[in-house]
Amino acid sequence: MIPIRRESLPADVGNRMTTLTDLIEAAAADTRTATARSLWRRTSTRTNVVEPLRTVLQTMAPGIERCMYCGDSFGTDIDHHEPLTRNPLRTFDWLNHLLACSHCNSHHKRELFPVDEHGQPLLIDPTAEDPFEHLTLSLSAGEYRALTEKGRHTIEVFGLNRYPLARARQNVYEVVILCLRAWPGAVRGENNYRPATLLHMIRQQPCADVCQAMLRQVEQPGAAVIFAGLPEIVKVLRDREVRKALLVTGS
């Protein structure tokens, strides 16, 4: 999971969403969930709201339209971060929409939305906060360790340490290392790659959290241990041009 910059919606889509929210608010309290679900599924809503939403979310997503939670699979679903059943008034709230794969959305998260004793969410919203404040990634194992309660709940609810994801991250780690090893030669014109090609290859990988974790961890005190035996990779990860091209900080 990486920070994601939320883009603006086209004005006409935002206006339609406001109108739909007003319709939900006007419904009786005990019928708002049903009203919200009916409006979300309406054909005109799918055409004039849901599909434009999906288009903007796809441009925001990491890699090639990847899930904003696991970062591995393609984002096929629009997820209501705070579930419709919990807060129907946020059904058409742009700040409540994320792009998710069906595995994260339907098999793991479903209607789960843990909160703390003050009612504050315990699931990370990557468009509103930096996931690396709550999670740290073991590059060798491909697994997350929680730094906070929010991180722990996020790992559990989305199954972020499930075996296929851990293996995918390990594979991406190896690919990123191969690309970074080729970087100095590409800069000098000594191999078949151009620097821009290598950067593009890295950016298009699934599991963008791997590269982002590498860029973050190389600046930490334990970098010598984390990247033991990879001094040439450390040098490239600290290269100003590489960091400028690859490091994502969100908004």
Secondary structure as UniProt FT lines:
FT   HELIX           11..26
FT   HELIX           29..31
FT   HELIX           32..41
FT   HELIX           43..45
FT   HELIX           46..50
FT   HELIX           51..60
FT   TURN            63..65
FT   TURN            68..70
FT   STRAND          77..80
FT   TURN            84..86
FT   HELIX           88..90
FT   TURN            91..92
FT   HELIX           94..96
FT   STRAND          97..100
FT   HELIX           103..109
FT   TURN            110..111
FT   TURN            117..118
FT   TURN            126..128
FT   HELIX           131..133
FT   STRAND          135..138
FT   TURN            139..142
FT   STRAND          143..146
FT   HELIX           149..158
FT   TURN            159..161
FT   HELIX           163..188
FT   HELIX           195..203
FT   HELIX           208..217
FT   TURN            218..219
FT   TURN            221..222
FT   HELIX           223..226
FT   TURN            227..229
FT   HELIX           231..237
FT   HELIX           240..246
//
